[in-house]
Amino acid sequence: MKIAAIQMRSGLDPDANIGALEPLLAEAVGQGASYVLTPEVTVIFPENRDQLRSVAAPFEDHPQLRRIGELAKAHGIHIHIGSLAVPLPDGRFANRSVLFDPHGQIIATYDKIHLFDADIAGLNAYRESATYAGGEQAVTVPLGPFTLGMSICYDMRFPKLYNTLANAGANLLAVPAAFTVPTGQAHWHVLLRSRAIETGSYVIAAAQGGQHSNGRATYGHSIIIDPWGKVIAELAHDEPGVLVAEISADLVRDVRERVPALRNARDFAPPQVLQA
């Protein structure tokens, strides 16, 4: 099975972003991909919450998602939109990943669970939860000879999610992202390789890259990693592009037999706290 990660530089115009995606999808199909993943915030990469609120469309009959469904049907492939912002009744948004089947139908959605809320000395507090509501449900879905486990960006820092997905049958883990440059340089490869190694799964991470019209800069370096932790394909830059690799369910079975970490895991009591 061939899979593809599309690297983008999404801006503030949803229709322009989908227009930029279309030739990249065609390129992936031309290279034989039957499953294509796009980055986090594919449809719009907002400058701020007010700008997002002005353009984010309701999920039902969403105009850009309708176009993606048409493209999935025309190409006869699975298209996985890494994420888009979906308005919620409380005024916040869901950061939602959407999977289309080759008939153009939505067959799975996943709302990003982990949100980045941080207090950093000398800097303003950052509250992703002020704009987005975290999801509450892990999601897996059959994908040909594989089972896909869905996640988004910051989720990759939380191994429990991927362990849960793998124990539910996932052997291909999708990580669409919009990583910043400093954290990408320091953590991108090691975190993604760790998620592959500890679960014996393929990892595909489609990234945003470059300088965006909202003033942000993202790391790029879309990547596909095999269950042994080997990088089998990478876009070693931050330009838009297409990354394709062939993957094998047989390799997953072989790796999990050689290192049966999922099977050997045990529950245990909380640590005993000793006094010095």
VOVEXBA-319448 format. One line per field, with one value per residue (C-alpha): residue number from 1; residue in one letter; z, x, y. Coordinates in Angstrom, 2 decimals. Example, Ala and Ser with C-alpha at 12.3 -4.5 7.8 and 13.67 -1.06 7.14 Angstrom:
REM VOVEXBA-319448
num	(1 2)
residu	(a s)
pz	(7.80 7.14)
px	(12.30 13.67)
py	(-4.50 -1.06)
END
This chain:
REM VOVEXBA-319448
num	(1 2 3 4 5 6 7 8 9 10 11 12 13 14 15 16 17 18 19 20 21 22 23 24 25 26 27 28 29 30 31 32 33 34 35 36 37 38 39 40 41 42 43 44 45 46 47 48 49 50 51 52 53 54 55 56 57 58 59 60 61 62 63 64 65 66 67 68 69 70 71 72 73 74 75 76 77 78 79 80 81 82 83 84 85 86 87 88 89 90 91 92 93 94 95 96 97 98 99 100 101 102 103 104 105 106 107 108 109 110 111 112 113 114 115 116 117 118 119 120 121 122 123 124 125 126 127 128 129 130 131 132 133 134 135 136 137 138 139 140 141 142 143 144 145 146 147 148 149 150 151 152 153 154 155 156 157 158 159 160 161 162 163 164 165 166 167 168 169 170 171 172 173 174 175 176 177 178 179 180 181 182 183 184 185 186 187 188 189 190 191 192 193 194 195 196 197 198 199 200 201 202 203 204 205 206 207 208 209 210 211 212 213 214 215 216 217 218 219 220 221 222 223 224 225 226 227 228 229 230 231 232 233 234 235 236 237 238 239 240 241 242 243 244 245 246 247 248 249 250 251 252 253 254 255 256 257 258 259 260 261 262 263 264 265 266 267 268 269 270 271 272 273 274 275 276)
residu	(m k i a a i q m r s g l d p d a n i g a l e p l l a e a v g q g a s y v l t p e v t v i f p e n r d q l r s v a a p f e d h p q l r r i g e l a k a h g i h i h i g s l a v p l p d g r f a n r s v l f d p h g q i i a t y d k i h l f d a d i a g l n a y r e s a t y a g g e q a v t v p l g p f t l g m s i c y d m r f p k l y n t l a n a g a n l l a v p a a f t v p t g q a h w h v l l r s r a i e t g s y v i a a a q g g q h s n g r a t y g h s i i i d p w g k v i a e l a h d e p g v l v a e i s a d l v r d v r e r v p a l r n a r d f a p p q v l q a)
pz	(0.00 -0.87 1.40 0.98 3.22 1.72 3.07 2.81 3.64 4.45 4.72 5.64 2.57 2.74 -0.98 -1.85 0.50 -1.16 -4.55 -3.49 -2.24 -5.47 -7.63 -4.71 -4.39 -8.10 -7.73 -4.86 -6.88 -9.84 -7.60 -6.66 -3.23 -2.11 1.22 1.47 4.68 4.81 7.70 10.72 9.92 6.23 5.47 7.28 9.43 11.42 12.65 15.74 17.12 15.63 12.17 12.55 13.69 10.62 8.13 9.89 8.42 10.17 9.78 8.09 4.35 4.84 1.44 1.48 2.85 0.11 -2.42 -0.72 -0.96 -4.68 -5.02 -3.05 -5.33 -8.52 -7.58 -5.94 -2.81 0.92 1.72 5.34 6.05 8.96 10.62 10.29 12.86 13.45 15.38 18.61 20.54 23.36 20.97 20.78 18.04 17.60 15.90 13.78 11.55 8.77 6.73 3.36 1.63 -2.13 -2.67 -1.24 2.02 5.47 7.35 10.46 12.41 15.36 17.59 18.95 22.57 23.97 24.05 24.65 27.76 29.14 31.52 30.47 32.57 30.89 28.27 28.10 29.02 26.01 26.25 23.32 25.39 25.13 21.41 21.14 23.11 23.55 22.19 24.46 22.17 20.60 17.08 14.90 11.48 9.00 6.03 3.58 5.20 8.02 10.92 11.13 14.47 14.36 16.24 15.75 16.41 20.20 20.81 19.83 23.24 25.02 24.56 26.34 23.39 20.89 23.22 23.47 19.68 19.10 21.67 19.85 16.64 15.05 13.12 11.07 13.14 11.51 12.99 10.98 12.45 12.40 14.55 15.33 14.08 17.49 18.79 15.41 15.34 18.87 19.12 15.80 14.75 18.18 19.27 16.06 15.97 19.61 18.88 16.04 18.12 21.27 19.38 16.50 14.06 10.96 11.61 8.92 9.81 7.31 8.25 7.60 6.54 6.03 6.70 6.77 6.10 9.77 10.81 12.05 10.86 10.84 10.62 7.71 7.43 6.71 7.46 7.23 9.75 9.80 12.87 13.66 13.95 10.61 8.61 5.19 3.61 4.53 2.99 4.51 4.06 4.71 1.15 -0.05 -1.52 -1.66 0.20 -0.83 0.66 0.38 3.64 4.58 7.23 7.23 8.61 11.47 12.41 12.21 14.39 16.99 17.19 17.63 20.28 21.86 24.02 23.61 24.73 27.59 29.14 32.64 34.90 38.17 41.42 41.87 43.10 46.77 48.07 50.49 52.91 52.79)
px	(0.00 1.32 0.58 1.34 1.90 1.26 3.23 1.49 1.81 -1.80 -2.91 -6.02 -8.19 -9.89 -10.60 -7.03 -5.74 -7.87 -6.76 -3.12 -3.92 -5.50 -2.34 -0.48 -3.24 -2.98 0.78 0.31 -2.22 0.16 2.77 0.32 -0.89 -4.25 -4.27 -3.23 -2.77 -2.72 -1.41 -3.09 -5.08 -5.21 -8.31 -7.31 -4.33 -5.79 -4.07 -6.28 -9.59 -11.61 -10.19 -10.96 -14.50 -15.11 -14.40 -14.87 -17.91 -20.28 -19.33 -22.59 -22.38 -18.95 -17.96 -14.30 -15.05 -17.62 -14.87 -12.53 -15.23 -15.48 -11.70 -11.63 -14.32 -12.67 -9.30 -10.75 -8.59 -8.83 -8.15 -7.42 -7.73 -5.33 -7.56 -9.85 -11.57 -15.24 -17.44 -19.00 -22.04 -19.90 -18.11 -14.94 -13.89 -13.06 -9.72 -11.14 -9.48 -11.68 -11.22 -12.95 -13.30 -12.79 -16.53 -16.18 -17.98 -16.76 -16.06 -14.26 -13.61 -11.34 -11.21 -7.74 -7.61 -4.53 -4.42 -1.34 -1.89 1.37 2.73 6.27 8.46 8.91 6.24 2.47 0.50 -0.68 -4.13 -5.13 -8.17 -9.45 -10.02 -10.46 -12.31 -10.39 -11.84 -12.62 -12.55 -9.67 -10.46 -9.34 -10.70 -9.99 -7.86 -7.26 -4.81 -4.15 -6.00 -5.50 -5.10 -5.94 -4.15 -3.15 0.13 0.52 -1.00 2.39 3.79 1.39 2.41 -0.68 -2.87 -0.76 -0.51 -4.31 -4.66 -2.20 -3.90 -7.18 -5.61 -4.01 -0.80 -0.65 -0.61 -1.48 0.05 -0.91 0.91 1.82 4.98 6.89 10.47 12.27 10.27 10.50 14.26 14.50 11.70 9.99 12.04 12.65 9.01 7.66 10.26 9.47 5.76 6.61 9.07 7.01 3.89 5.53 3.52 4.03 3.83 2.90 3.23 2.11 3.33 2.79 6.03 7.52 6.45 2.66 0.50 -0.58 3.00 3.76 6.67 6.36 8.98 7.88 9.86 6.87 7.95 7.02 8.55 8.42 7.58 11.29 11.70 13.46 12.71 11.68 10.73 11.12 10.77 13.92 12.72 9.75 8.46 5.10 5.48 4.43 5.97 5.11 6.18 5.13 4.19 3.67 1.42 3.81 6.56 4.31 3.66 7.38 8.43 5.75 6.87 10.52 9.72 6.34 6.14 2.38 1.81 4.33 2.96 1.53 -0.58 1.07 0.38 1.24 4.79 5.57 6.65 9.53 10.76 14.44)
py	(0.00 3.46 6.41 10.10 13.11 16.54 19.48 22.85 26.54 27.31 30.92 32.88 32.11 28.68 28.47 29.42 26.72 24.06 25.37 24.91 21.41 20.13 19.80 18.22 15.63 14.90 14.47 12.01 10.01 10.03 8.38 5.63 6.76 5.38 7.27 10.93 12.93 16.75 18.92 20.39 23.58 22.68 24.73 27.93 28.91 31.82 34.94 35.13 33.91 36.77 36.11 32.42 33.14 35.30 32.51 29.15 27.40 24.97 21.32 20.37 21.12 22.71 24.20 23.18 19.72 19.26 19.96 17.49 14.83 15.49 15.13 11.87 10.44 11.73 10.24 7.11 7.46 8.07 11.72 12.59 16.31 16.77 19.33 22.29 24.51 23.68 26.18 24.86 26.14 27.59 29.98 27.90 25.49 21.84 21.15 18.33 15.75 14.32 11.12 10.62 7.26 6.72 7.37 10.86 10.06 11.08 7.84 9.13 12.31 13.01 16.10 16.94 15.83 17.57 21.38 23.53 25.67 27.04 29.65 30.54 32.82 36.20 35.53 35.88 32.78 30.78 29.20 27.03 26.05 29.64 29.07 25.31 22.64 19.40 16.19 13.25 10.18 8.27 7.05 4.15 3.21 0.36 1.42 -1.42 -3.87 -1.37 0.19 3.94 5.71 9.42 12.22 15.86 17.70 18.32 14.88 13.41 14.39 12.02 8.35 7.05 8.06 6.09 3.10 3.15 3.36 0.50 -1.71 -1.04 -2.38 0.69 0.01 3.22 6.43 9.75 12.92 16.03 19.01 22.69 22.54 25.72 25.95 25.82 22.86 21.16 21.41 20.01 17.45 16.57 13.56 12.08 12.25 10.75 7.98 7.22 6.82 4.41 2.37 2.03 0.87 -1.04 1.07 3.16 6.90 9.41 13.09 15.75 19.21 22.87 24.56 28.00 31.58 31.94 34.98 34.96 35.74 32.24 30.11 26.32 23.60 21.41 18.14 15.90 12.36 8.67 6.25 2.46 0.29 -0.20 3.58 4.00 7.13 5.79 9.12 12.79 16.21 17.72 21.33 23.61 24.05 22.65 19.18 15.54 12.61 9.03 5.69 2.07 0.37 -3.27 -4.83 -7.80 -5.57 -4.46 -8.09 -8.91 -5.97 -6.68 -10.29 -9.27 -6.64 -7.59 -4.47 -4.07 -7.64 -7.45 -4.24 -4.57 -2.41 -1.44 0.39 4.08 4.72 4.27 7.66 7.26 9.89 10.82)
END
